[in-house]
Amino acid sequence: MSNIGKEFLKKTQYKYLEKSKQMQGYPPPPLQLDYDKNKKLIDLPKLEDIEVRTLDLRKAIQSRKSVRNYSDLPMTPEELSFLLWCTQGIKEVMYPHATLRTVPSAGARHAFETFLLINNVDTLEPGLYRYLALEHKLIEENLEPGIANQITDGCLGQDMVKRCGVTFIWVALPERMNWRYSERGYRYLHIDAGHVCQNLYLSAEALDCGVCAIAAFLDDKMNSILKLDGEEQFVIYLATVGKKKAIDY
Ligand SMILES: Cc1cc2nc3c(=O)[nH]c(=O)nc-3n(C[C@H](O)[C@H](O)[C@H](O)COP(=O)(O)O)c2cc1C
């Protein structure tokens, strides 16, 4: 076990790769995880109706930092909608193979689903939701009162998870990536997750929101809370977002 990281890097070199599912002629996996069609979807404000202040990219990059304390001000559905678009928003669907989104992804595989722990967003009941990128809508996953505490515990008790406006939870579906890249796809999942989170950091600057990335979490616990099997679907990365305090410390 002690050499597992080195082993992973070695065995995912091209020379060791087996033929991918795509090379073997299998059809690609679906672009989005299925959902219960009997459930009512929750509309998000349309992108074209959302006004965001113009922020110079250089300023956004300069001022970005991890923020772990937030104001009690609720975030708005407009802000949430904008941040979802900036992190996973779909610009073009190329059925049946791929989507083009606001973030890059190896082979345009876009192998993530975005779950949201909503704590303090106007008009939205607190709880766990999932973002449906193809529809640009939300679906309820779990509104039990204890869910925020459970997810906080899963993040080693990092309190900001339940004190922020919303915690983004990115779930990886390796099959969607590995269909093209076989085992090497695991590398790309982690690289892709970094791009997504960086877009969240930068776009939040334009909303006077702060972000903190989270990779310190208990895999088994988080996967079981989200009802994921931990292999075909697993939590890869999280980030908290909330309105900045007037004076940040
Ligand atoms: C992959 C990754 C994982 C991180 N995990 C955590 C975390 O679990 N908890 C936390 O408080 N900060 C976490 N951070 C935030 C870093 O601590 C922070 O980026 C670093 O201290 C530099 O500060 P800055 O972001 O303000 O520049 C993480 C950052 C990255 C990129």
The ligand as an SDF file (V2000), in Angstrom:
LIG
                    3D

 31 33  0  0  0  0  0  0  0  0999 V2000
   -6.9210   20.3400   -3.5830 C   0  0  0  0  0  0  0  0  0  0  0  0
   -7.2150   21.3010   -2.4560 C   0  0  0  0  0  0  0  0  0  0  0  0
   -7.7630   20.8220   -1.2890 C   0  0  0  0  0  0  0  0  0  0  0  0
   -8.0730   21.6920   -0.2470 C   0  0  0  0  0  0  0  0  0  0  0  0
   -8.7010   21.2070    0.8610 N   0  0  0  0  0  0  0  0  0  0  0  0
   -9.0250   22.0530    1.8620 C   0  0  0  0  0  0  0  0  0  0  0  0
   -9.7540   21.5920    2.9870 C   0  0  0  0  0  0  0  0  0  0  0  0
  -10.1580   20.4340    3.0780 O   0  0  0  0  0  0  0  0  0  0  0  0
  -10.0270   22.4890    3.9650 N   0  0  0  0  0  0  0  0  0  0  0  0
   -9.6300   23.8010    3.8990 C   0  0  0  0  0  0  0  0  0  0  0  0
   -9.9220   24.5640    4.8220 O   0  0  0  0  0  0  0  0  0  0  0  0
   -8.9540   24.2740    2.8200 N   0  0  0  0  0  0  0  0  0  0  0  0
   -8.6500   23.4460    1.8010 C   0  0  0  0  0  0  0  0  0  0  0  0
   -8.0180   23.9220    0.6780 N   0  0  0  0  0  0  0  0  0  0  0  0
   -7.6720   25.3440    0.5770 C   0  0  0  0  0  0  0  0  0  0  0  0
   -6.1680   25.5530    0.7780 C   0  0  0  0  0  0  0  0  0  0  0  0
   -5.8510   25.3750    2.1390 O   0  0  0  0  0  0  0  0  0  0  0  0
   -5.7710   26.9550    0.3040 C   0  0  0  0  0  0  0  0  0  0  0  0
   -5.9790   27.0330   -1.1070 O   0  0  0  0  0  0  0  0  0  0  0  0
   -4.3330   27.2540    0.5970 C   0  0  0  0  0  0  0  0  0  0  0  0
   -4.1160   27.3920    1.9950 O   0  0  0  0  0  0  0  0  0  0  0  0
   -3.8630   28.5500   -0.0700 C   0  0  0  0  0  0  0  0  0  0  0  0
   -4.6710   29.6530    0.3210 O   0  0  0  0  0  0  0  0  0  0  0  0
   -5.4810   30.5430   -0.7320 P   0  0  0  0  0  0  0  0  0  0  0  0
   -6.4570   29.6550   -1.4400 O   0  0  0  0  0  0  0  0  0  0  0  0
   -6.1660   31.5860    0.1160 O   0  0  0  0  0  0  0  0  0  0  0  0
   -4.4920   31.1370   -1.6730 O   0  0  0  0  0  0  0  0  0  0  0  0
   -7.7460   23.0800   -0.3740 C   0  0  0  0  0  0  0  0  0  0  0  0
   -7.1900   23.5460   -1.5670 C   0  0  0  0  0  0  0  0  0  0  0  0
   -6.9610   22.6820   -2.6000 C   0  0  0  0  0  0  0  0  0  0  0  0
   -6.4190   23.2330   -3.8960 C   0  0  0  0  0  0  0  0  0  0  0  0
  1  2  1  0
  2  3  1  0
  2 30  2  0
  3  4  2  0
  4  5  1  0
  4 28  1  0
  5  6  2  0
  6  7  1  0
  6 13  1  0
  7  8  2  0
  7  9  1  0
  9 10  1  0
 10 11  2  0
 10 12  1  0
 12 13  2  0
 13 14  1  0
 14 15  1  0
 14 28  1  0
 15 16  1  0
 16 17  1  0
 16 18  1  0
 18 19  1  0
 18 20  1  0
 20 21  1  0
 20 22  1  0
 22 23  1  0
 23 24  1  0
 24 25  2  0
 24 26  1  0
 24 27  1  0
 28 29  2  0
 29 30  1  0
 30 31  1  0
M  END
$$$$
